[in-house]
Amino acid sequence: MGLDKEETEQQSAGTKTPVDVEEGKQNLDEKNHPRTASESSIHATEDEEQDDGVGGKKINLGPQCTLKEQIEKDKDDESLRRWKEQLLGSVDLTSVGETLDPEVKFLSLEILSPGRSDIVLTIPEDGKPKGQWFTLKEGSRYNLKFSFQVNNNIVSGLKYTNTVWKTGMKVDSSDEMVGTFSPQLEPYTHVMPEETTPSGLFARGSYSARSKFVDDDNKCYLEINYTFSIQKEWPAEQ
């Protein structure tokens, strides 16, 4: 069956079908009113950014578990076991605890300077040495050396910070990243970069200082508030 005469004339004259009319309206609307992102799509983008840690929202990594639980988890899977050994290094299982918090114990602090004996510093339990803790020679080069032991869990981003005052004014402030360490029986030893004491008449005298060891979470493992002096010469060695 063919088209009737009226339909044939409309098509030959270029009359649009209902579908063509609707598409034309959509194109006209888009031309006059450019399409923008909907409110729901904007919120979705913001949520995605926040999930990635953008905008200050903390990423939720799920429930934490102790290092011992991590080691024992999937212990029957040989490939996972080898991967954990590579990731964690030589973890001493006897030093691994049942708690999430690592335990960092400082065993010794020393000041090394060329041409003289090392200055061994006693670490007070209350973090406040009595009297002047040590004396340095002006213009001398020195390094701080310390040893510490890690138990229970991995300590992440251990950092050393030091602030110095003279006559109530802050004269120096520094921090140094020490690193990330896993539990083990043997203590770790770290030597700080070399520094040089100031020299001259105005550099001599008494100073007060605060040294701290903190981790990524700003947990403090050792804080020492002390005084020291810089003099023209080294004190006589005992």
Secondary structure, 3 states (H helix, E strand, C coil): CCCCHHHHHHHHCCCCCHHHHHHHHHHHHHHHCCCCCCHHHHHHHHHHHHHCCHHHCCCCCCCCCCHHHHHHCCCCCHHHHHHHHHHHCCCCHHHECCCCCCEEEEEEEEEECCCCCCEEECCCCCCCCCCEEEEEECCCEEEEEEEEEEEECCEEEEEEEEEEEECCEEEEEEEEEEEEECCCCCCEEEECCCEECCCCHHHCEEEEEEEEEECCCCCEEEEEEEEEEEECCCCCCC
